[in-house]
Amino acid sequence: MEKTVTYQSEKGFSIHDVERLLLGQSHLKLSAESLQKVERCFTFLREFSTDKVIYGINTGFGPMAQYRVDDSCLKQLQYNIIRSHSTGAGKPLSPIYVKAAMIARLSTFLQGYSGVHTDLVRLMSEFINRNICPFIPEHGSVGASGDLVQLAHIALTLIGEGEVFYEGQRRPTAEVMQKEQLAPLNIYIREGLSATNGTSVMTGIGLVNLIYAKRLLNWSIAASVMMNEIASSYDDLMSPVLNETKRHEGQQEIARAMCRWAAGSKAMRKREIEMFQRHTESVFGHKVQAYYSLRCVPQVLGPVWDTIAHTEKILIDELNSACDNPIVDPETQYVYHGGNFHGDYISFEMDKLKIAVTKMTMLAERQLNYLFHNRINDDILPPFVNLGVLGLNYGLQAAQFTATSTTAECQTLSNPMYIHSIPNNNDNQDIVSMGTNSALMAKTVIENGYQVMAIHFMALVQAIDYLKLQPRMAEKTRAVYDEIRSFFPVFTDDTPKYREIEAMISFLKSSEEKR
C-alpha cells in the first residue's frame, strides 16, 4: 500500500484515500496548488472584510450576531467561540473517528472557501500525520451549525489547550505539542469560527461507519455462501439469469459476488442434475428450496449494497464540500451567508445505513439460528453445533443469547434520528439535523453487527468441522475457514468464549476487501 496520500484540489479525497490514512498508516501530503487556493481565499477575505459587517468576523455568533464586536476584540472573539463551545459530555470518541473528523475538517478548508490562514491547514495536517487525536466527548452536537461542540474540542487543541490522545494516552495538548515541536495556532481573521462550524465530525464518523459497513457486507456475502454450502443448497439462487430478471443493481452485484465466492464449490447442488428429470418418490428427502435466509440472500443484501453505494456518494460529496458559514468566494468577490453547516445529508444517510446494517445483522442471526436449531436444519448438525457430549456440553448455545439480544438492540436503534429535530439556541436553530447522533447510533449498530457476525463465523467453522466439508468447499470459502481456524481452533469442551468473540471481531474488522 502506498505510504503517501497527496491531496489534489481537482480530485479531492476518495474513500480509498480516507481508508489509507485511517487504517493503512499512510501520510497526508498537501499539494502546492491546494495551499495556494487556501492562501488566495485568505488574502481576499483580509482585504474584503475591511469596513464591512461580516458574520462571525466582527459580529457575535448565533443569536448574538446582532451585536457588533469592537475591532480591538476581534481576535478574542475567535478564541471565545472555541473556549465557550468546548462543552461536550460523555465518553471520548475513539481516535479513529477523531482522525476521520480532522480529515473531513481539513478537506473543507482545502476547498478554498473558508478564508482561513494556511497555518491552520498545515497544523491540522501535522495532527493527522502524527496521530495526535483531540479529546472529543461524544455528546454535544445537534448537527446545525454542524458539530459546534465537538469541533470546538478539536479547535481547542489546535490553540494548544485541552487534551489529546497521543501514543495511547490522554495527555495535555500543550505537553504533546511541545514534545512534537509544534506551535499553537495563531488567530488571523476567522480561524476560530471556521474551525468550529460545519459537518466534519458527523462526516468523519460516517466515513468510518462506511468503511466498516462495506467490510461487514463482504463478510455477510461470504457467510451466506458458506451457509449454502453447509445446507447443500441448489446453486441457482445466485444465478445471473435469475437475478438479472430483477432490475436492481444491488441484487445483481450480490449475486455476482456470491458466484465468485462459490466458484469451484462441490458442496452445493445442481438443480439440472438432481431435479430436472423423472422422479417417482412422493416426498423429497432434501429441501427443493432452502429457507429464505439462505435462498433470498441477493434479494435481502441487494438493498444493503445499494444503500452503502449511495451513502458512499453522499459522504464523499460532503467530504469534498465547503461546509462552514459564511462562504468566502474570491472568484465572485463576495462573502455568502447561508447554511452549508447543516447536516441533513449525513443524518439521513446514517439513518439509512444503520437500517441496512440492521437488516444484514438480522440475516446473520437467522442463518445462525438455522445452524443451531437441529429441527430446522433437518438434523444435519447437532444442536448449537455442539461437538461435545449432548447434555454435558453446550457448544455455542449461550452465544446465541448474545447474538439475539444484540440484534434486538440494533432493531430498536434503527428508529430514525433525522426527524427528531428539537429547536434550541434561542430558536435561532429552529430545525436541526441531529446528524452526529445519527452517525453515533449507526456506529453502535455496526459494532453490534460485527459482534453477531463474529458469533456466526464461530458457528460456521464448527459446522464445517462436524460435516467434514473442507474438501468440497469453494477455494475462497475454504481459505476463510483455514484463516479462522489458525486462531480459533475447533472445540468440544465448554470454555469461556468472550475472548474468542473479541478476536473474531478484530479479524473481521481488520481484513481488507481483498477477497
N, C-alpha and C positions, 0 to 999 in steps of 0.2 A: 504494500500500500504506500502511495506517495506520502512523503512526510510534510509537504507544504501545500496549503490551500491559498492560492493567490486570488484576492478579491479584485474583480474587474467590473467596473460600473455597468458596462453594457450587458453583462451576463447576470450579475448578482449572485446570490447563493443558491445552490441546489440542495435537495435533501441529502444527496450523496456528500456534498461538502460539509454539511452540518454533522452528518454521521461520522465523517473522518475526524472532525475537530473534537467531537464529544467522546467517541469510542475508539478512534484509530490513532490517538496520540499525534495527530498532525498539528502543525503550527500554522498560524494565520499570517499572511503577508499582504500588506495593503499596496496596491499599485500606485505609482506616482500620479496617474490620471485621476484616481479616486480621491486622493488627498487634495489635488488641485481643485476638484469640484467642491469639496468642503470649504477650502480657503476662499474660493470665489464667492460662495454664499455668505460667508462671514464678513468679507470685505464690503459686499453690497449692503448688508444689514447695518454695519457700523456707520456707513455714510447715510443710509436712508433714514435711520431712526432719529437723527438729529431733529429736534423741534417738532416731532410728531408724537401723537398718542398711540402707542402700540401695546396691546395686552401683554402683561407679564414682563414687560421691559421697564416701563415707567408707570405701571398701574399695579394695583393689588391683584390677587388671584381669586378665581371663582366669584362668589357674590361680592367680594371685596374689590372687584375690577372697577367699580365706580369711583374708587378713591385714587387720586393721583399721588404718586410717590415722589418725594423730593429728589432732585438729581444727586444730592450728596449721599443718598441712601440706596442707590440702585444696586451696588454690589451686595450690600447687606440683604437686600430684598431676595436675591438669588440664594444666598446661604439660608435665609429664613424658611424658604419653601422646603428645602432639603431637611433641615432640622425639625421643623414643625410637623412634617408629614411622616417622620420615622416613628410610626406608632403601631406597627404590626403586632400581632399576638399569635400564640400557638407555637407548635413545634417548628423547627427550622426546615426550610425547603432544602432537599438534598442537593449537594454540589452539582450534580449533572444537570439538574433543572435550572439552577442559578447560572451555570455556564452557558446553557442554551439561551437563557433570557438576556445575558450580556451580548451574545452573538446577535440576537434579534435587535437589541437596542443599538448596537454598533451599526447594524445594517441600515437602520433608519437614518442615522447621521450621515452615512455614506451616500445616501440619495442626493445630498446637497441641497436640502430644503429646510434645514433647521437653524442655520445661522450660528452654529457653534464654532468655536476655535478648534483647530486641528490638534491642540494639546489634549482635548477631551477624547478625541478619536484614538490618538496614539496611546494614551494611558489606559483606555479600556481594552485595547488590543494587547497591551502588556499584561493586564489582569488575566485575560483569556489564555494567553500563551504560557503564563507562569502558574496557571491553576490557582489563582487567588480568587476565592469564591466568597462574595459578601454573605454575611448572615442575613437571611430574609425570613421572617416569620410567615407562615402560610396564609394567615388571615389578615385582611385589611382592604382588599380591593372590591369595588362594586363594578369595575370594568368600564368606567367612564367618569372622568377624563383618563381612561385607561387604568393603569395599575399604579396610581399615585403613591400609595403607601409602600408597596413592595419596591417600586423603582426608587423611592426616596432612600430606602435602605441601601440600595446599590450606590446611589449618588453620595450617601453619607461616607461610604468607604473611599470613594474617589477623592473626596476632600480631606482624607486622612483621618476620619473619625469612625466611630462604630467598630464593628468586629468582622472578621473574615474567617473562613475555614482555609487552612493552609497546612499542607503536609499532614493531613489527618487530624488536625487540632483546631479548635476555635480560639482565635488569638486577637488581641487588639490590632486594628488596622495599622496604626502608626508604627507599631513594633515590626510588623511584616514589611511595610513599605521601606522602613529604614534598612532592614536586612537585605531587601532586594534593590536598594539604592534608587527608589522611585520617589519623586517629589509629588506632594498633593496637588490636585488640580487648582489652578488659579481661575477665578471667575473673570470673564471679559464683558459679555453683554447679557446673554440669557441662558448660560450653561446650566444653571440650577433648574429652571423650568423645563428645558429640553430633556435633561437627564431624568426627570420625574414624570413626564407627561406622555403617555402612549400605551400601546397594547403589548409591549415586549415581554412581560412576564407570562401572560396567558399564552402568547405565541411560543415562547421558549418551552413552557410546559407542554404545549400542544405538539411541538416538534418531537420531543422525546416520546410523548404518547404515540405519535405516528410511527416512529422507528420501531418501538416495541410492539405495536399492534400489527405491523407488517410482518414481523418475525413470528408473532403468535399465529397469524393466519397461515404462514408457511408450515408451521408445526401442526396446525389443525388439518391441513391437507394431508400431510404425511401420516398423522394418526388415523385419519379416515381410510386411507389406503390400507394401512396395517390392519385396521378393523375388518375390512372386507376380505383381506387375506385370511385372517383368523376364522371368519364366518364362512369361508369358501363361497362367497357371493358370485353370482354371474356378473361378468365384467362389462356388460352392455350399459350399465348405469352411467359409465363415463364415456360412452360412445360419442365421437364428434358429430355423427349424423343426428343422433337423438338430441343432443344439446344445442345444435345449431337450428333446430326447428323452433326453439325459444329464442327470441331476438334480444337477448340481454348479454352484453359483453362480459359481465362478471361471471355469469353461469358458464359461458363458453371458455373463459380463462381458467376457471376452476377445473372444468372437465379436462382441458388440455394438460393442466398441471398434474392432475391425478393420473393421466395416461403416462406422463413422464415418470412419475414415481412408481407406477405399476409395471413399467416396461420389463419384460422378461420373467414376470412372476408366473410360477406354476401352481400357485396356491388358489387362484381364482378360476372359476368355471367358465366354459364357453357354452353359451346357450344353444348355438347352432349344432354343437356336437351332442349335447345331452338331451335337449328338449325338442328340437325341430326334426322329430322322427316319430314313428309309430310307437305308442305306449299302450300297454294292456292293463297296468295297475290302476286302481281307482283312487288310491291315496298315495301321494308322493312323499318319500322319506325326507327329502331336502326341500327347504322352502323355495317355491317357484319365484317369489320376490321377497327380498330382505326387508327388515323393518326400515321405517323412514329414516332413522338416524344413520343408517348405513347406505340406503339406496338413494336418498334425496340430497346427498352432500352438495352436488353442484347447484341445486336449487336453493339450499339453505345458505351456503357460503358465497354464492354469487352476489347477492345484495351486499354482503360484507365486503367483498372485493370492490364493488362499485363505490361503496361509501368511503373506503380507505383511499381509493384513487381520487375521489372528489375532495376529500379532506386534504390530501397532499397538495392539490392545486390551490385550494384556498389558503393554506398555511404558507406555501411558498410565495404566493401573491402578497400576502400580508407581510411576510418577512422582508420582501424586497420593495416595500412601500414606505412612504413618509407618513408616520402615524402620530405626529405631535401637532401642537397648535400654539400659535399661528404657523402657517406655512410661508416660508420666505422664498420667493422666486426671483432670482437675478434676471432670468430671461425676460419676464414681463415687467420687471422693476416694480414689484408690488408685494405687500405682505397681506396674505389672505387669512381671515379669521373664520373658523368653521369648527368641524367636529371630527377630524380624522383620528382622534384618540379613541373613538367609540369602538367597543369590542364585540359588536353583534355578530360579525362574520365568524370570529373564533368561537364565541359562545355557542352559536347554533351548530357549528361543525363538531365541537366537543360533545354536545348532546347526542348528535347523530352517531359519532364514533363510539361513544360508550354503549349506546343501544346495540350497535353492530357487534361490539366485543361481547356484550352480554349474551346475544344470541349464539355467538360462536362458543361461548362458555357453556351455555345450555346444551349445545350439541355434544360437546365433550362429556358433560355429565350424563347424558342419556346413553352415549356409547359406553361409558364406564359402567352404567347400570346393566347393559347387555352383557358385559364381561363378568359381572359379579352375580347376576341372577341366573342360576342354572336352569330354572324352568323357562326363562325367556330364550336362553341360548341353546335349548334342547339338550342340555346335559353334555355339551361338548367340553365344558370346563367345570371344575369343582366350584362350589360356592365361594365367592370372593377371591377367586384364583388362589385358593388355599392349597399350597403344595405340601403341607404337613399332614398331620393326622386330624381328620374332621372331628370336631368336638373338643379335642385337646388344643389344637392350634386354630388361629383365626385369620391368617393371611392378611388381606388388606380390608377386612370388614370395617374396622373403625375409621380407616382413611376415607371411606365413603361419607361418613358424617361430616368430615371437614369439607369434602368436595360439594356436598349438597348444601350445607349451610352457607358456604362461600358463594355458590351460585345464587342462592336466595338473596343474599345481600346485594349482589350485582343487579338483580331484578328490581329491588327497591331503589337503589342508587340511580337507576336508569330513568327515573322520572325527570322531566326536563327542568333545567335551570334557566334557560334562555327567556322563559316567560315570567320569571319571578322578579320582576323589577320592583324596587321599593324606592320612592323619591327620598332624597336627602340633600345635604349641602344647602340648607335654606330653600329647598325646592329648585335651586339652580340646576341640579342634576335630577330632573323630574322623570326621566326614563333612562334606565341604565341596562347594561348587558349582563352583569354578573358573570362575565367571561372567565375570570380566573377561578371562581368557584366551580364553574362548569368544567374547566380544564383539570382542576384538582380532583373532582369526582370521577372524571374519565380516567385519571391516573390510578385512582383506587380500584376502579373496575378492571383495568388492565392488569394491575398487580394481582387481583383476585383471579383473573383468567389464567395467569401463569401458575398460581397455586393449584387450580383444578387440573390444568394440563400436565403439571408435574405428576400428580397422583395418577392421571390417566396413563402416562407413559410407563410408570412403575407397574401398573396392571397389565399393560400391553406386553411388556417383555416377560412378565411372569406367565402370561397366557401362551406366548410363543414357546417358552421352555416346556410347558406342560404338553403342548401339542407336538413338540419336536419339529416345528415348522421351518426352522432355519434354512435347510437345503432347498426349499421350494419357494422361498421369498424372492421378491424382486431385488436387484442389486442395490438400489438406493435404500429400500426399507431395511434390508439386511445390514447395510452399513450403519444405519441409525441404531439398530439393535446392538451391534457389536460395540459401537461407541458408548452407548448407555451401560452395557454390561462391563465396560472397562472400569467404571467407578461405582456401579450399583450391581453387585453380584446377586445371582439367584439365591432365594432364601426359602427355608421351610420353617425354621424356628421363629417364635414370637420375640421380637425385639422392638425397642422404640424406633420410630421411623421419622421423627421430626427433622433430624439432621439430613437424612436421605432426601426428604422433600426439599430442604434448603439447597442441597447440592444439585438436585434436578432442576430447580428453578434457575439457579446460576448457569447451568449448562444450556438451558433453553434460551435464556436471555442473551448469553454471550455468543451464541452461534450466529454467524452472519448468514445472510440469504445467499448461500453459495450452492445449495443443493437444487 
